[in-house]
Structures are given as structure tokens and as C-alpha cells.
């Protein structure tokens, strides 16, 4: 099976952009005082799992970069965090792109 680097890059970028949008949105939600999660623990899980699955690559990449810049973590560990973020972005991007194809958007 031949690796299509362009497709891999597109799907990874799409997954990371989705992660950045969701992650940035959640950071801004923390600043809103009237926003509350449901009191039901089951509803909290249904919200938390997809959000974490899609916002995770952005959070991992951001914290890895900040850690390397501040000197809190070594470049090896930071690079590993970036690598995990790229792989995670690809997995999230596959799901998002497949969903958009299913909806006939792309």
C-alpha cells in the first residue's frame, strides 16, 4: 500500500484545526461565568469524551511547546509530545473528514 503524503498531511491538518477550534472554544468558555455543565454525571461523560478526543491534540501540542520554551521539559519529551499530537490529529482528522464526506460537504 502506497503512502500518500498529501492525504496524510491534509487529514492531519484538518484534525489539528478541529482540535484547535474546540480547545480554544473551551478556553473561552472558562471565562464565561454563566456557563455550567449538566449536573448528571452520565451527561458529563457524554460531553467530556468527545471534547477530549478532539481537543486533545491541540492541548498536548500547546503544553509540549510551552514546556520546551520554558525549559520545564526536555526537547526529547517535548518532541515526543508533538509526535503524539500529530498522530492523534491524524486519527481525529480521519473521523472528521469521513463524517464530512458522509454529509456530502467535501
N, C-alpha and C positions, 0 to 999 in steps of 0.2 A: 504494500500500500504506500503510495507516494504522499509525502507530507507537503501540503500546500501552505507555504509560509504566509501568503497574503490572507488566506481564510483564517488561519490561526491568529494572525495579528488583528484582523477585523473583529473576530469573536471575542478575543481577549480585551480589546479596547472597548467594545460595546459593553462587556461585563463590568469593566472597571468604571466606565462612565455611569452606568446604572448604580454601582456601589457608591460612587462619589455623590451622586444626586441624593440617594437615600440617606447616606451618612451625614451629609451637610444639612439636609432637612431635619434630621433628628437632633443635630446640634442646635439648630434654631428653635426647635420645639421646647428644648430645655429652658429657653429664655421666656417662654410664654407661661404666665402664672396660672391661667385658667385651663390649661391642657391637663387632662387626667386619663390614665389608663383605666380600663374597666376593673371593677373590684373582684370579678370572678377569676380565680386562678387559671381555669381552663381557657378563658378568653385571652388572658395574658400570654399563655403559651402559644396560642394561635397567632398572636401578633408578634411575639418575640422571635420565634423560629424563622419565619421568612425574612424578617428585618435583619436578623443576624446573618443569615445565609447570604443576603445580597449586599449588605453594608460592610460586612467583614473585610473584604479585600482592601477597601479604602482605609479602614481603621488600622489594619495591620501595616499597610504601606506608610501611612502617616506617622504612626508611632515608631516604626523602624527608622524612618528618615530623621525624625526628631531625636531619637536615641543616638544615632550616629553623629549628628551635628553637635549635640550637647556633650558627647563623649560618655554617655551613660552605658552604651553597649558597644561592643567591638564591631568593626566593619564586617567581620565574618558572620556574626549573628545578625547584624542588620541586613546584610546581603541575603542571608537565608530567609529573613522575614519578607524581603522584596520578592524573592523567588516563590515563596508560598503564596504571596499576594497575586503574582502573575498566574500561577496555576489555578488558584481559586477564582480569579477573574475569568479565566477561560471556561471553567465549569459553570459559573453563573451566566456567562455570556452565551453558552450553548443553550441553556434553558430559556433565556430571554429571546434570543434570535429564533429558536424553534417556536416559541409562543407567538412572536410577531408574524412568522411565516404562517402559522395556523390561522391567525386572524386576517391573513392576506394584506398585511400592512407593508411588508417588504418581500 
